[in-house]
Amino acid sequence: QVQLVESGGGLVQPGGSLKLSCAASQSLRWFAMGWYRQAPGKQHELVASISGTADFTKYTDSAQGRFTISRNNAGNTLFLQMNSLKPEDTAVYYCNQIVGGAPYYTWGQGTQVTVSS
């Protein structure tokens, strides 16, 4: 079982930026990965994904143009650069490997992102 540890969240004002990191206990190189978020009372939402080779990325409409997903060459760290943050981005953010379009591993503890003035 791979352990996933997210970090980098915090409280930021609208329009601000944060960079999230996800450390995996082993390399997940060559596997598609994604950043999910869960707002209170809602299901996990996939907001950004990246292919195993990092050649392809995909974003939800709300994240497109504001968020950038990336990964390191070793394949054990995933990043999410978030700019122009909005209050509706407030959620707990998680990373996970994507298999068959679904998250594969047990969720980590996530990292809280709060966008508020």
Phi and psi restraints in degrees (value plus and minus 20) as a CYANA .aco file:
   2 VAL   PHI     -99.0   -59.0
   2 VAL   PSI     115.2   155.2
   3 GLN   PHI    -115.3   -75.3
   3 GLN   PSI     115.7   155.7
   4 LEU   PHI    -139.5   -99.5
   4 LEU   PSI     106.3   146.3
   5 VAL   PHI    -144.8  -104.8
   5 VAL   PSI      93.9   133.9
   6 GLU   PHI    -114.3   -74.3
   6 GLU   PSI     128.5   168.5
   7 SER   PHI    -174.6  -134.6
   7 SER   PSI     148.6   188.6
   8 GLY   PHI      84.4   124.4
   8 GLY   PSI     -24.1    15.9
   9 GLY   PHI     -93.1   -53.1
   9 GLY   PSI     157.3   197.3
  10 GLY   PHI     145.7   185.7
  10 GLY   PSI    -190.2  -150.2
  11 LEU   PHI    -118.4   -78.4
  11 LEU   PSI     107.6   147.6
  12 VAL   PHI    -160.5  -120.5
  12 VAL   PSI     129.0   169.0
  13 GLN   PHI     -97.7   -57.7
  13 GLN   PSI     134.6   174.6
  14 PRO   PHI     -72.6   -32.6
  14 PRO   PSI     116.5   156.5
  15 GLY   PHI      71.5   111.5
  15 GLY   PSI     -29.8    10.2
  16 GLY   PHI    -100.6   -60.6
  16 GLY   PSI    -197.6  -157.6
  17 SER   PHI    -151.9  -111.9
  17 SER   PSI     132.5   172.5
  18 LEU   PHI    -164.5  -124.5
  18 LEU   PSI     131.8   171.8
  19 LYS   PHI    -142.6  -102.6
  19 LYS   PSI      98.0   138.0
  20 LEU   PHI    -113.0   -73.0
  20 LEU   PSI     129.4   169.4
  21 SER   PHI    -148.1  -108.1
  21 SER   PSI     130.0   170.0
  22 CYS   PHI    -154.2  -114.2
  22 CYS   PSI      98.4   138.4
  23 ALA   PHI    -123.1   -83.1
  23 ALA   PSI     105.6   145.6
  24 ALA   PHI    -120.2   -80.2
  24 ALA   PSI     126.1   166.1
  25 SER   PHI     -92.5   -52.5
  25 SER   PSI     -31.9     8.1
  26 GLN   PHI    -169.6  -129.6
  26 GLN   PSI     143.4   183.4
  27 SER   PHI     -85.0   -45.0
  27 SER   PSI     114.2   154.2
  28 LEU   PHI    -134.2   -94.2
  28 LEU   PSI       7.5    47.5
  29 ARG   PHI     -79.0   -39.0
  29 ARG   PSI     121.9   161.9
  30 TRP   PHI      61.7   101.7
  30 TRP   PSI     -21.3    18.7
  31 PHE   PHI    -129.3   -89.3
  31 PHE   PSI     122.0   162.0
  32 ALA   PHI     -85.1   -45.1
  32 ALA   PSI     120.4   160.4
  33 MET   PHI    -150.6  -110.6
  33 MET   PSI     139.1   179.1
  34 GLY   PHI    -168.9  -128.9
  34 GLY   PSI     138.3   178.3
  35 TRP   PHI    -124.6   -84.6
  35 TRP   PSI     109.5   149.5
  36 TYR   PHI    -135.7   -95.7
  36 TYR   PSI     140.9   180.9
  37 ARG   PHI    -160.3  -120.3
  37 ARG   PSI     133.2   173.2
  38 GLN   PHI    -154.4  -114.4
  38 GLN   PSI      93.0   133.0
  39 ALA   PHI    -105.6   -65.6
  39 ALA   PSI     138.6   178.6
  40 PRO   PHI     -74.0   -34.0
  40 PRO   PSI     109.1   149.1
  41 GLY   PHI      56.8    96.8
  41 GLY   PSI     -12.3    27.7
  42 LYS   PHI    -141.3  -101.3
  42 LYS   PSI     146.6   186.6
  43 GLN   PHI     -99.2   -59.2
  43 GLN   PSI     143.8   183.8
  44 HIS   PHI     -81.3   -41.3
  44 HIS   PSI     116.6   156.6
  45 GLU   PHI    -141.5  -101.5
  45 GLU   PSI     107.3   147.3
  46 LEU   PHI     -98.1   -58.1
  46 LEU   PSI     100.2   140.2
  47 VAL   PHI    -125.2   -85.2
  47 VAL   PSI     -45.1    -5.1
  48 ALA   PHI    -175.9  -135.9
  48 ALA   PSI     122.8   162.8
  49 SER   PHI    -159.0  -119.0
  49 SER   PSI     137.6   177.6
  50 ILE   PHI    -160.7  -120.7
  50 ILE   PSI     120.7   160.7
  51 SER   PHI     -93.0   -53.0
  51 SER   PSI     147.5   187.5
  52 GLY   PHI     -81.1   -41.1
  52 GLY   PSI     -53.1   -13.1
  53 THR   PHI    -111.1   -71.1
  53 THR   PSI     -20.8    19.2
  54 ALA   PHI      45.9    85.9
  54 ALA   PSI      -4.6    35.4
  55 ASP   PHI    -100.2   -60.2
  55 ASP   PSI     -46.4    -6.4
  56 PHE   PHI    -146.3  -106.3
  56 PHE   PSI     116.9   156.9
  57 THR   PHI    -150.1  -110.1
  57 THR   PSI     134.6   174.6
  58 LYS   PHI    -164.2  -124.2
  58 LYS   PSI     123.2   163.2
  59 TYR   PHI    -154.8  -114.8
  59 TYR   PSI     133.7   173.7
  60 THR   PHI     -89.7   -49.7
  60 THR   PSI     143.4   183.4
  61 ASP   PHI     -78.0   -38.0
  61 ASP   PSI     -57.7   -17.7
  62 SER   PHI     -90.8   -50.8
  62 SER   PSI     -46.1    -6.1
  63 ALA   PHI    -113.2   -73.2
  63 ALA   PSI     -43.7    -3.7
  64 GLN   PHI     -76.3   -36.3
  64 GLN   PSI     108.3   148.3
  65 GLY   PHI      67.0   107.0
  65 GLY   PSI     -32.6     7.4
  66 ARG   PHI    -136.0   -96.0
  66 ARG   PSI     -53.4   -13.4
  67 PHE   PHI    -128.2   -88.2
  67 PHE   PSI     127.9   167.9
  68 THR   PHI    -154.3  -114.3
  68 THR   PSI     102.0   142.0
  69 ILE   PHI    -117.3   -77.3
  69 ILE   PSI     122.4   162.4
  70 SER   PHI    -172.9  -132.9
  70 SER   PSI     149.6   189.6
  71 ARG   PHI    -165.9  -125.9
  71 ARG   PSI     135.2   175.2
  72 ASN   PHI    -105.0   -65.0
  72 ASN   PSI     143.9   183.9
  73 ASN   PHI     -85.3   -45.3
  73 ASN   PSI     -50.7   -10.7
  74 ALA   PHI     -90.7   -50.7
  74 ALA   PSI     -37.7     2.3
  75 GLY   PHI      59.8    99.8
  75 GLY   PSI      -6.7    33.3
  76 ASN   PHI    -131.5   -91.5
  76 ASN   PSI     -14.4    25.6
  77 THR   PHI    -158.7  -118.7
  77 THR   PSI     114.0   154.0
  78 LEU   PHI    -139.3   -99.3
  78 LEU   PSI     123.8   163.8
  79 PHE   PHI    -146.0  -106.0
  79 PHE   PSI     135.3   175.3
  80 LEU   PHI    -160.4  -120.4
  80 LEU   PSI      88.8   128.8
  81 GLN   PHI    -107.2   -67.2
  81 GLN   PSI     102.1   142.1
  82 MET   PHI    -138.3   -98.3
  82 MET   PSI     100.4   140.4
  83 ASN   PHI    -138.1   -98.1
  83 ASN   PSI     144.2   184.2
  84 SER   PHI      29.9    69.9
  84 SER   PSI      27.7    67.7
  85 LEU   PHI     -84.9   -44.9
  85 LEU   PSI     125.6   165.6
  86 LYS   PHI    -140.9  -100.9
  86 LYS   PSI     136.9   176.9
  87 PRO   PHI     -75.2   -35.2
  87 PRO   PSI     -52.4   -12.4
  88 GLU   PHI     -92.0   -52.0
  88 GLU   PSI     -26.4    13.6
  89 ASP   PHI    -101.8   -61.8
  89 ASP   PSI     -26.8    13.2
  90 THR   PHI     -81.8   -41.8
  90 THR   PSI     104.0   144.0
  91 ALA   PHI    -199.3  -159.3
  91 ALA   PSI     152.1   192.1
  92 VAL   PHI    -111.9   -71.9
  92 VAL   PSI     108.8   148.8
  93 TYR   PHI    -123.8   -83.8
  93 TYR   PSI     116.1   156.1
  94 TYR   PHI    -150.1  -110.1
  94 TYR   PSI     134.9   174.9
  95 CYS   PHI    -134.7   -94.7
  95 CYS   PSI     139.2   179.2
  96 ASN   PHI    -186.8  -146.8
  96 ASN   PSI     136.7   176.7
  97 GLN   PHI     -95.1   -55.1
  97 GLN   PSI     126.4   166.4
  98 ILE   PHI    -130.3   -90.3
  98 ILE   PSI     103.0   143.0
  99 VAL   PHI    -149.2  -109.2
  99 VAL   PSI     103.4   143.4
 100 GLY   PHI      39.7    79.7
 100 GLY   PSI       9.2    49.2
 101 GLY   PHI      62.2   102.2
 101 GLY   PSI     -14.6    25.4
 102 ALA   PHI    -147.8  -107.8
 102 ALA   PSI     133.9   173.9
 103 PRO   PHI     -84.4   -44.4
 103 PRO   PSI     121.9   161.9
 104 TYR   PHI    -121.9   -81.9
 104 TYR   PSI     -64.8   -24.8
 105 TYR   PHI    -114.9   -74.9
 105 TYR   PSI     144.8   184.8
 106 THR   PHI     -79.1   -39.1
 106 THR   PSI     118.8   158.8
 107 TRP   PHI     -83.2   -43.2
 107 TRP   PSI     123.7   163.7
 108 GLY   PHI     -98.2   -58.2
 108 GLY   PSI    -184.0  -144.0
 109 GLN   PHI    -101.6   -61.6
 109 GLN   PSI     -35.3     4.7
 110 GLY   PHI      54.9    94.9
 110 GLY   PSI     152.6   192.6
 111 THR   PHI    -154.1  -114.1
 111 THR   PSI     109.8   149.8
 112 GLN   PHI     -99.5   -59.5
 112 GLN   PSI     109.2   149.2
 113 VAL   PHI    -136.3   -96.3
 113 VAL   PSI     102.6   142.6
 114 THR   PHI    -144.2  -104.2
 114 THR   PSI     101.8   141.8
 115 VAL   PHI    -131.5   -91.5
 115 VAL   PSI      90.5   130.5
 116 SER   PHI    -178.4  -138.4
 116 SER   PSI     127.7   167.7
